Amino acid sequence: MVQENQAVEKIKLDNAELSALIKKIGEGDSTAIAALYDGTSSLIFGLMLRILAKQNTAEEALLDVYTRIWSEAASYKPESFMPLEWIITIARTCAIKRLDATREGRKRNLSNSGETDSQTTVAPAMQNHVRSSLDSLPSTQKEFLDWAFYTGLSCSEIAIRSGKPTGAVKTYTRIGMSKLYELFRPLYERETGS
């Protein structure tokens, strides 16, 4: 555990460094993809494991993520996404596609997703901010946002599984997203200098 903690502490998630690595990857620099993998794979693997729940499936999906990053890096637009947002979006998309392809994925619900058991993370300050922000939401909003993010289900599918009307699911999700946007805006503005 001590070695794991030390490894996590060495990882840097500086946006300027990540952007530079993505640019180099887009130019075909294989050492840049290795550096990006070393710097972000533990975070991305945690997300994959949370969504896919099975370690071997998460490991396979992790390779899909970095393969996709390699092929799409040249089209990365830093003005559209911060680098970590872009990487996480790719990871979530890969995980949800893999989940959709399985029989278990088609029957999935939130309780089937892997649990996050991570006292040490790649970005502990950000993790604490995310957790406290989510915890500040009313339970119904948090529940529907969890369903949407970790399972990739639509509002209609969440409504069926939760027994709530589709309109209520959409409303709770929209209000929850608006609240999270307001909670994260200062962080985003600090990162982008806006």
RAQUISUL-V637205 format. One record per backbone hydrogen bond with DSSP energy under -1.0 kcal/mol. CO is the residue of the C=O (numbers start at 1). NH is the residue of the N-H. E is the energy in kcal/mol with one decimal. If there is no record, write none. Layout:
BEGIN
co nh e
CO NH E
CO NH E
END
This chain:
BEGIN
co nh e
1 5 -2.5
2 6 -2.4
3 7 -2.4
4 8 -2.3
5 9 -2.1
6 10 -1.2
14 18 -2.5
15 19 -2.7
16 20 -2.2
17 21 -2.4
18 22 -2.6
19 23 -2.4
20 24 -2.3
21 25 -2.6
22 26 -2.4
24 29 -2.4
25 28 -2.1
29 33 -1.1
30 34 -1.5
31 35 -2.0
32 36 -2.6
33 37 -2.5
34 38 -2.6
35 39 -1.9
36 40 -1.6
37 41 -2.7
40 44 -2.3
41 45 -2.9
42 46 -1.8
43 47 -1.7
44 48 -2.7
45 49 -2.9
46 50 -2.0
47 51 -2.1
48 52 -3.3
49 53 -2.3
50 114 -1.2
54 58 -2.6
55 59 -2.5
56 60 -2.0
57 61 -2.5
58 62 -2.0
59 63 -1.4
60 64 -1.4
61 65 -2.1
62 66 -1.8
63 67 -2.0
64 68 -2.5
65 69 -2.5
66 70 -2.1
67 71 -1.9
68 72 -2.1
69 73 -1.6
72 75 -1.5
73 76 -1.5
77 80 -1.9
77 81 -1.5
82 86 -2.2
83 87 -2.4
84 88 -2.6
85 89 -2.5
86 90 -2.1
87 91 -2.5
88 92 -3.0
89 93 -2.3
90 94 -2.5
91 95 -2.5
92 96 -2.8
93 97 -2.4
94 98 -2.1
95 99 -2.6
96 100 -2.7
97 101 -1.3
99 102 -1.4
102 106 -1.7
109 112 -1.9
110 113 -1.6
123 127 -2.7
124 128 -2.5
125 129 -2.0
126 130 -2.8
127 131 -3.0
128 132 -2.6
129 133 -2.3
130 134 -2.9
131 135 -2.8
132 136 -1.1
134 137 -1.3
138 142 -2.3
139 143 -2.7
140 144 -2.3
141 145 -2.3
142 146 -2.6
143 147 -2.4
144 148 -2.5
145 149 -2.7
146 150 -2.6
147 151 -1.7
148 152 -1.1
154 158 -2.6
155 159 -2.4
156 160 -2.1
157 161 -2.2
158 162 -2.6
159 163 -1.8
165 169 -2.1
166 170 -2.6
167 171 -2.4
168 172 -3.0
169 173 -2.4
170 174 -2.6
171 175 -2.8
172 176 -2.4
173 177 -2.6
174 178 -2.3
175 179 -2.3
176 180 -2.5
177 181 -2.6
178 182 -2.1
179 183 -2.1
180 184 -2.4
181 185 -1.7
184 188 -2.5
185 189 -3.0
186 190 -1.9
187 191 -2.1
188 192 -2.5
189 193 -1.5
END
